[in-house]
C-alpha cells in the first residue's frame, strides 16, 4: 500500500468454496452476504466481489469462470458500493467477533 501497488487476487471467491464449505465460519459469512444481497438486489457472490473491491489496498480480483453468470455477478460488483457498516459486517462475520 505504501508503494501504491495494487495486489492481484487470483480466484477471490476461493473457487466457489465460500459457497460450498460447511464450516461455521463459511456459514456466518454466507449469511451476511445473503442478507446484503437481499438488501441490494444482487447475489451473494456480487456482494463478496464488491467487498473485495472496497478493501483498503484496492486489490484487483482475477475472475475466471466458464459460467457466464459468475462473470456477470463479478461485473455487477463494480456498481455496488457497500457502506462501512456493511463492509465491516462481512469482516466481523469472517472473524467471528466484532471488528472495530
The 8 nearest C-alpha neighbors of each residue, nearest first, counted from 0:
[[1, 3, 2, 56, 4, 5, 55, 57],
 [0, 2, 3, 4, 56, 5, 55, 6],
 [3, 1, 0, 4, 5, 56, 6, 57],
 [4, 2, 0, 1, 5, 56, 6, 57],
 [3, 5, 2, 0, 6, 1, 56, 58],
 [4, 6, 58, 57, 56, 3, 7, 59],
 [7, 5, 58, 59, 4, 8, 56, 57],
 [6, 8, 59, 58, 60, 9, 5, 61],
 [9, 7, 60, 11, 61, 59, 10, 6],
 [8, 10, 61, 11, 60, 7, 62, 13],
 [9, 11, 13, 12, 14, 62, 61, 8],
 [12, 10, 13, 9, 8, 60, 61, 62],
 [11, 13, 10, 14, 15, 17, 16, 47],
 [14, 12, 16, 10, 15, 11, 17, 9],
 [13, 15, 12, 16, 10, 11, 17, 64],
 [14, 16, 17, 13, 18, 12, 19, 10],
 [17, 15, 19, 18, 13, 20, 14, 12],
 [16, 18, 15, 19, 20, 12, 25, 13],
 [19, 17, 16, 15, 20, 29, 25, 12],
 [18, 20, 16, 17, 21, 15, 25, 26],
 [21, 19, 16, 22, 17, 18, 25, 26],
 [20, 22, 25, 19, 26, 23, 24, 18],
 [21, 23, 25, 24, 20, 26, 27, 19],
 [22, 24, 26, 25, 27, 21, 28, 20],
 [25, 23, 27, 26, 22, 93, 28, 95],
 [26, 24, 28, 27, 22, 23, 29, 20],
 [25, 27, 29, 23, 24, 28, 30, 22],
 [28, 26, 24, 30, 25, 92, 29, 23],
 [27, 29, 92, 25, 31, 30, 26, 93],
 [30, 28, 32, 26, 31, 27, 33, 25],
 [29, 31, 33, 27, 28, 32, 26, 34],
 [30, 32, 34, 28, 33, 29, 89, 35],
 [33, 31, 43, 29, 35, 34, 30, 36],
 [32, 34, 36, 43, 30, 31, 35, 29],
 [35, 33, 31, 37, 36, 32, 30, 38],
 [36, 34, 38, 32, 37, 33, 31, 39],
 [35, 37, 41, 33, 42, 39, 43, 34],
 [36, 38, 40, 34, 35, 39, 33, 41],
 [39, 37, 35, 36, 40, 34, 41, 33],
 [38, 40, 36, 37, 41, 35, 79, 46],
 [39, 41, 37, 36, 38, 42, 35, 43],
 [42, 40, 36, 39, 45, 37, 43, 46],
 [43, 41, 36, 45, 44, 46, 72, 40],
 [42, 44, 32, 33, 46, 36, 45, 47],
 [45, 43, 47, 42, 46, 48, 72, 73],
 [44, 46, 72, 76, 48, 42, 43, 47],
 [45, 47, 49, 43, 44, 48, 32, 50],
 [48, 46, 44, 50, 45, 49, 43, 51],
 [47, 49, 45, 51, 50, 46, 76, 73],
 [50, 48, 76, 46, 52, 51, 47, 79],
 [51, 49, 47, 53, 48, 52, 46, 86],
 [50, 52, 48, 54, 49, 53, 47, 58],
 [51, 53, 49, 50, 54, 57, 58, 48],
 [54, 52, 50, 51, 57, 55, 49, 81],
 [53, 55, 51, 57, 52, 56, 50, 58],
 [56, 54, 57, 53, 58, 0, 52, 51],
 [55, 57, 0, 58, 54, 5, 6, 4],
 [58, 56, 55, 54, 52, 5, 53, 59],
 [59, 57, 6, 5, 7, 56, 60, 52],
 [58, 60, 7, 8, 6, 61, 5, 57],
 [61, 59, 8, 7, 62, 11, 58, 9],
 [60, 62, 9, 8, 10, 59, 63, 7],
 [63, 61, 10, 60, 64, 9, 11, 70],
 [64, 62, 61, 10, 65, 70, 9, 69],
 [63, 65, 66, 69, 62, 70, 67, 68],
 [64, 66, 67, 63, 69, 70, 68, 62],
 [67, 65, 64, 68, 69, 70, 63, 71],
 [66, 68, 70, 69, 71, 65, 64, 72],
 [69, 67, 71, 66, 70, 72, 73, 65],
 [70, 68, 72, 66, 71, 67, 73, 64],
 [69, 71, 73, 67, 72, 68, 74, 64],
 [72, 70, 68, 74, 73, 69, 75, 67],
 [73, 71, 45, 75, 69, 70, 74, 68],
 [74, 72, 70, 76, 75, 71, 45, 48],
 [73, 75, 71, 76, 72, 77, 70, 78],
 [76, 74, 72, 77, 73, 78, 71, 45],
 [77, 75, 49, 45, 79, 73, 74, 78],
 [76, 78, 75, 74, 79, 49, 73, 52],
 [79, 77, 76, 75, 80, 74, 49, 45],
 [80, 78, 76, 77, 49, 81, 75, 46],
 [79, 81, 82, 78, 49, 77, 53, 76],
 [82, 80, 85, 86, 79, 83, 50, 49],
 [81, 83, 85, 84, 86, 80, 87, 53],
 [84, 82, 86, 85, 87, 81, 88, 53],
 [83, 85, 87, 86, 82, 88, 81, 89],
 [86, 84, 88, 82, 83, 87, 81, 89],
 [87, 85, 83, 88, 89, 84, 81, 82],
 [86, 88, 90, 84, 89, 85, 91, 83],
 [89, 87, 85, 91, 86, 90, 84, 92],
 [90, 88, 92, 87, 91, 86, 31, 28],
 [89, 91, 87, 93, 92, 88, 94, 86],
 [92, 90, 97, 88, 94, 98, 93, 96],
 [93, 91, 89, 95, 28, 90, 27, 94],
 [92, 94, 90, 91, 95, 28, 24, 89],
 [95, 93, 91, 96, 92, 90, 24, 97],
 [94, 96, 92, 93, 91, 24, 97, 27],
 [97, 95, 91, 94, 98, 92, 93, 90],
 [98, 96, 91, 99, 95, 94, 92, 88],
 [97, 99, 91, 96, 87, 90, 94, 88],
 [98, 97, 87, 91, 96, 90, 88, 84]]
